[in-house]
Amino acid sequence: MKPRLILHIGSPKTGSSSIQKALYDQRHRLRQTCDVHYASTERAKAHDKHLSTTKASTSGDLEKADTEFKALMLDFERSGAAHFFISEEQMWTPKPTVARFFKRFVPHFDVNVIAYVRRQDLFVEGLYSQHIRLSHYRDIPAITDFWHDPRVRGALDYHRVLSLLADVGLNVKALEFNTEVKTYGLMNSFLRATGFTDMGELAERRANNSPDMRLLLTMCMLSAGRIEGEFNLLSNGIFRAARRLEQCGVFPTLKHTLGRIERQAIIDFANESNTRLARDFGVVFPDNRPSEADLPILAPDAAYLLALIGDMALTDSVKFANCCRGYLQSLAGVLPVSDAALSDEDIAAMQLKGEELIVDGDSASL
């Protein structure tokens, strides 16, 4: 009887980081209770993640793939464990290279693939949020353009991604993410799917929470230069202000930005793939939709921006005022025309003048 290789491939934004952190932290317990070795994939580092297996399986480089295969086999043999576990969400791809890479393991292991999937419109929103942060808010397309990118559209064909793996002899189990989380909780669901139930209960901890989309869109706008001032000068203050707004509960967290029309377009695009997904892998997505307007949200709303500005005026007033310097200088009598940075005394004087600031002929109290 072959040892088992349990391969967890995501998909992205389905709690993969939480699963990986929980099992990595408990890897000694995983070995003791289930005789499973958590694979080392530290041979190629990217930021804070170890992605050597992802890089080898997605690159199409045969030499790199051979080297990684041998390294994984040696890692397993040295462990002395009965079974093997690999988890890297970036192997969720329509590229056939991943299936070809793991076909190498079929003679040696009973290879079981675990994949969580969310309805494609929800997947797009989660992936877009991740893309914004990984791109450091620079050169971000609108979400309406983002999902039309061929690389994103390819990842939305869930049936193709999973079929490529099944066709080379891997045993594929697909699970609908939201249903599993509501029914069992993410960690209990994963332990059931993998057969790691001897570990008992694992705490539910979210390792990678997505921020409010209004905050991310604000950062994109700032990075694009639509707000005066240096990006780094204001970014920390914006995040602090956003956390305070979230804590006081004035702005419920915004996650859905597609709008009804664009959401339906994605669902229609994925319909054929999802019909085959239900037939071949037993996954059926719930039909519930978020409450939203017809059109997508492409920029932060004025109320949110003004709340950020109001909060930052109390805590980061000097930095904020310097970034708004050009605008303030355009208002007669508010600031002297000077290239010098504003001092604390300047700010105090501004606050006094702000009590009777004249803007376009109307009295505005600041």
C-alpha distance (Angstrom), angle and dihedral (degrees) to the residues before:
residue distance angle dihedral
M1 . . .
K2 3.80 . .
P3 3.79 122.4 .
R4 3.79 115.5 -110.4
L5 3.78 123.8 -107.9
I6 3.81 109.3 -161.1
L7 3.78 109.9 -159.6
H8 3.81 117.8 -168.4
I9 3.83 112.2 -167.7
G10 3.82 104.8 172.1
S11 2.99 120.7 -148.5
P12 3.84 97.0 -124.6
K13 3.82 117.6 -96.1
T14 3.80 94.0 25.0
G15 3.79 98.8 107.3
S16 3.82 95.8 -82.1
S17 3.80 93.8 141.9
S18 3.81 90.6 51.1
I19 3.81 91.8 50.1
Q20 3.79 92.4 46.9
K21 3.79 94.0 48.0
A22 3.80 93.9 46.8
L23 3.81 94.8 49.1
Y24 3.79 95.0 39.9
D25 3.81 90.3 51.9
Q26 3.81 88.6 48.4
R27 3.81 96.5 39.0
H28 3.83 93.1 120.9
R29 3.80 90.1 52.2
L30 3.82 88.7 46.4
R31 3.79 88.8 56.3
Q32 3.80 95.0 44.7
T33 3.81 97.7 46.4
C34 3.82 102.6 31.6
D35 3.83 103.1 19.7
V36 3.82 88.8 -124.9
H37 3.80 123.4 143.3
Y38 3.82 117.1 -144.9
A39 3.81 104.2 -135.6
S40 3.77 121.8 -119.5
T41 3.82 111.4 -126.7
E42 3.79 97.1 168.6
R43 3.80 97.0 118.6
A44 3.82 93.3 99.7
K45 3.78 118.2 33.8
A46 3.79 125.5 -157.8
H47 3.81 115.7 -179.6
D48 3.81 105.1 -55.6
K49 3.82 97.7 -21.6
H50 3.79 130.8 84.1
L51 3.76 107.7 -135.8
S52 3.79 108.4 163.6
T53 3.81 93.3 127.9
T54 3.80 91.9 47.9
K55 3.79 92.0 50.0
A56 3.80 92.9 47.3
S57 3.80 95.9 45.1
T58 3.81 97.7 45.0
S59 3.81 101.6 39.1
G60 3.80 99.8 71.4
D61 3.81 87.7 -136.7
L62 3.82 104.2 139.7
E63 3.79 94.6 -162.8
K64 3.79 91.7 51.5
A65 3.82 90.4 46.3
D66 3.83 91.6 51.1
T67 3.80 91.6 49.5
E68 3.81 92.9 49.5
F69 3.82 93.0 45.8
K70 3.80 91.0 53.2
A71 3.82 91.4 46.0
L72 3.81 92.0 51.9
M73 3.79 93.0 46.9
L74 3.81 90.5 49.7
D75 3.81 90.6 48.0
F76 3.81 90.3 53.6
E77 3.81 94.9 45.0
R78 3.79 92.4 50.2
S79 3.80 91.8 49.4
G80 3.80 93.4 61.8
A81 3.83 89.0 -147.7
A82 3.78 124.6 143.9
H83 3.82 95.0 -130.9
F84 3.80 140.5 26.5
F85 3.83 132.9 -136.5
I86 3.84 128.5 -161.9
S87 3.81 124.8 176.6
E88 3.82 124.5 -179.4
E89 3.81 119.9 142.5
Q90 3.79 95.2 -161.1
M91 3.78 89.4 73.3
W92 3.82 86.7 77.6
T93 3.79 97.8 108.0
P94 3.82 141.1 126.0
K95 3.82 88.4 -126.9
P96 3.82 111.5 117.2
T97 3.81 89.1 -144.0
V98 3.82 92.3 85.0
A99 3.81 92.3 54.5
R100 3.81 90.9 47.2
F101 3.79 91.0 50.4
F102 3.81 94.7 52.6
K103 3.80 93.1 42.4
R104 3.81 83.9 75.9
F105 3.82 89.1 68.2
V106 3.82 96.5 52.8
P107 3.84 95.4 87.0
H108 3.80 89.6 52.3
F109 3.84 104.7 35.3
D110 3.76 144.2 29.5
V111 3.82 93.3 -117.5
N112 3.82 115.3 -148.9
V113 3.81 118.8 -173.5
I114 3.82 120.5 -156.3
A115 3.80 117.9 -165.0
Y116 3.80 130.6 171.7
V117 3.79 117.0 -156.4
R118 3.81 134.4 -170.1
R119 3.78 126.4 -161.2
Q120 3.79 106.7 -79.1
D121 3.81 97.7 -112.2
L122 3.81 90.5 55.3
F123 3.80 90.0 44.6
V124 3.83 90.4 53.8
E125 3.82 92.2 52.2
G126 3.80 92.3 49.3
L127 3.79 93.1 44.8
Y128 3.82 91.1 48.2
S129 3.80 90.9 53.3
Q130 3.80 89.8 50.5
H131 3.80 92.2 46.4
I132 3.81 91.7 53.3
R133 3.79 92.3 53.7
L134 3.81 96.4 42.3
S135 3.81 89.4 49.5
H136 3.82 90.3 51.8
Y137 3.84 90.3 -122.6
R138 3.81 93.0 -67.8
D139 3.82 125.4 134.4
I140 3.79 93.6 -8.1
P141 3.82 116.0 174.6
A142 3.80 121.7 -141.7
I143 3.80 112.2 -89.7
T144 3.82 87.9 -113.5
D145 3.82 88.7 62.5
F146 3.80 95.0 36.2
W147 3.80 96.5 65.6
H148 3.80 92.0 46.9
D149 3.80 90.3 61.8
P150 3.85 106.0 113.2
R151 3.81 90.9 -128.7
V152 3.80 91.2 57.1
R153 3.80 94.7 41.5
G154 3.80 89.9 52.6
A155 3.80 91.0 55.3
L156 3.83 89.5 53.3
D157 3.81 91.9 65.6
Y158 3.78 93.9 86.8
H159 3.79 93.5 171.4
R160 3.81 91.9 58.0
V161 3.83 93.5 46.7
L162 3.81 92.4 51.8
S163 3.81 96.1 38.4
L164 3.79 92.3 56.4
L165 3.81 87.8 59.8
A166 3.80 95.6 43.0
D167 3.80 92.4 48.9
V168 3.83 92.7 62.7
G169 3.79 93.4 53.1
L170 3.81 103.8 -88.4
N171 3.81 119.1 138.7
V172 3.81 105.2 -124.0
K173 3.80 124.5 -159.1
A174 3.81 115.6 -176.1
L175 3.81 121.6 -168.6
E176 3.80 130.3 -168.9
F177 3.78 103.1 -120.1
N178 3.82 102.9 -147.4
T179 3.81 94.2 44.9
E180 3.80 92.2 49.3
V181 3.82 93.3 48.2
K182 3.81 92.7 48.9
T183 3.81 93.3 45.7
Y184 3.81 102.9 41.1
G185 3.79 110.2 -1.1
L186 3.79 118.9 -106.0
M187 3.79 99.6 -86.8
N188 3.81 95.4 43.9
S189 3.79 89.3 48.0
F190 3.79 91.0 52.2
L191 3.80 93.4 47.7
R192 3.81 89.3 51.3
A193 3.81 92.5 48.1
T194 3.81 94.3 49.3
G195 3.79 97.9 37.6
F196 3.82 91.8 -118.7
T197 3.82 91.5 130.2
D198 3.82 92.2 125.1
M199 3.81 86.3 76.3
G200 3.79 88.4 71.6
E201 3.81 119.5 -148.1
L202 3.79 122.3 -10.6
A203 3.78 121.2 -159.1
E204 3.80 117.0 -104.9
R205 3.79 107.0 -120.7
R206 3.76 124.8 161.8
A207 3.80 108.2 -137.4
N208 3.80 99.6 -174.6
N209 3.80 114.8 30.7
S210 3.80 116.6 -172.2
P211 3.82 113.7 -125.8
D212 3.79 124.8 -128.6
M213 3.81 108.3 -72.3
R214 3.81 90.4 -132.9
L215 3.80 88.1 63.0
L216 3.81 92.6 48.7
L217 3.80 92.1 47.6
T218 3.80 89.3 49.5
M219 3.80 90.0 53.4
C220 3.81 90.8 48.9
M221 3.79 90.5 50.8
L222 3.79 91.7 48.9
S223 3.80 92.0 47.3
A224 3.80 91.1 50.2
G225 3.81 89.5 57.7
R226 3.79 98.0 -112.5
I227 3.80 89.5 127.4
E228 3.80 118.0 54.5
G229 3.76 118.3 -112.5
E230 3.77 140.8 49.2
F231 3.80 116.3 -52.1
N232 3.80 96.2 -135.4
L233 3.79 91.7 47.2
L234 3.78 92.8 63.9
S235 3.81 106.2 24.6
N236 3.81 98.1 86.1
G237 3.80 91.6 46.8
I238 3.81 91.3 49.2
F239 3.80 91.9 53.1
R240 3.80 91.7 48.4
A241 3.80 91.1 49.5
A242 3.81 91.2 47.1
R243 3.81 90.9 52.7
R244 3.80 90.3 51.7
L245 3.81 91.2 49.8
E246 3.80 90.2 49.8
Q247 3.81 92.5 48.8
C248 3.80 93.4 52.0
G249 3.81 90.5 51.3
V250 3.79 97.1 -133.5
F251 3.82 93.0 127.3
P252 3.82 114.9 40.9
T253 3.80 109.3 -139.2
L254 3.80 111.1 -86.9
K255 3.82 114.7 -143.0
H256 3.80 103.3 151.1
T257 3.79 118.1 72.3
L258 3.81 105.2 148.5
G259 3.79 98.8 91.9
R260 3.81 124.5 -142.0
I261 3.80 97.1 -79.2
E262 3.81 97.3 50.3
R263 3.81 91.9 40.5
Q264 3.78 90.8 55.7
A265 3.81 90.4 48.2
I266 3.82 90.4 57.1
I267 3.80 92.6 46.1
D268 3.82 90.2 50.1
F269 3.81 90.7 47.7
A270 3.82 91.0 54.0
N271 3.81 96.8 40.8
E272 3.81 97.7 99.3
S273 3.79 93.2 46.3
N274 3.81 91.0 47.7
T275 3.80 92.1 51.6
R276 3.81 88.8 57.1
L277 3.81 90.2 42.0
A278 3.81 90.6 58.2
R279 3.82 91.5 46.0
D280 3.81 98.2 47.6
F281 3.81 104.7 26.8
G282 3.81 103.7 23.4
V283 3.81 96.4 -122.1
V284 3.82 117.5 143.0
F285 3.80 119.9 176.9
P286 3.82 121.6 -139.4
D287 3.79 114.0 -114.0
N288 3.81 98.8 -136.2
R289 3.81 115.9 128.6
P290 3.81 130.5 -158.8
S291 3.80 119.4 -110.4
E292 3.81 106.0 -102.8
A293 3.79 145.8 134.1
D294 3.80 123.2 -88.3
L295 3.81 95.2 -107.0
P296 3.82 127.1 59.9
I297 3.81 123.7 -103.6
L298 3.80 106.5 -115.5
A299 3.83 100.7 165.5
P300 3.82 137.7 25.2
D301 3.79 114.5 -86.0
A302 3.80 119.9 -110.3
A303 3.81 94.4 -113.5
Y304 3.80 91.7 57.3
L305 3.80 93.2 46.1
L306 3.80 92.3 48.9
A307 3.81 90.6 49.0
L308 3.82 89.7 52.5
I309 3.80 90.7 48.2
G310 3.79 92.2 48.5
D311 3.79 92.5 50.0
M312 3.78 93.8 45.7
A313 3.79 91.9 48.9
L314 3.79 87.2 66.8
T315 3.79 98.4 44.0
D316 3.80 108.6 24.2
S317 3.78 101.1 24.6
V318 3.83 98.8 141.2
K319 3.80 94.6 49.0
F320 3.78 91.9 42.2
A321 3.79 94.3 48.4
N322 3.79 92.1 49.2
C323 3.80 90.4 53.7
C324 3.80 90.0 49.9
R325 3.78 92.4 43.9
G326 3.80 96.6 113.7
Y327 3.78 92.5 54.3
L328 3.79 94.0 44.6
Q329 3.78 91.3 51.0
S330 3.79 89.5 55.2
L331 3.82 89.4 63.4
A332 3.77 109.2 85.3
G333 3.80 114.7 -111.6
V334 3.78 97.3 0.8
L335 3.82 100.6 101.0
P336 3.79 135.1 7.1
V337 3.81 113.2 -113.5
S338 3.81 101.7 -106.3
D339 3.78 139.3 133.8
A340 3.79 92.2 -136.5
A341 3.79 118.0 110.4
L342 3.76 117.2 -107.8
S343 3.79 117.2 -97.0
D344 3.78 128.7 -150.6
E345 3.81 87.4 -99.6
D346 3.82 90.4 54.7
I347 3.77 89.9 52.5
A348 3.81 92.2 49.9
A349 3.81 90.0 51.0
M350 3.79 90.3 48.9
Q351 3.78 91.4 52.6
L352 3.80 90.2 54.3
K353 3.78 92.4 47.9
G354 3.78 90.0 45.4
E355 3.77 90.3 68.7
E356 3.79 89.5 74.1
L357 3.80 104.6 21.1
I358 3.80 115.0 159.0
V359 3.78 113.7 -143.2
D360 3.80 118.4 178.8
G361 3.78 90.8 -23.1
D362 3.80 95.9 -54.3
S363 3.79 125.7 107.7
A364 3.81 110.2 -117.9
S365 3.80 121.4 -172.8
L366 3.77 113.2 -146.9
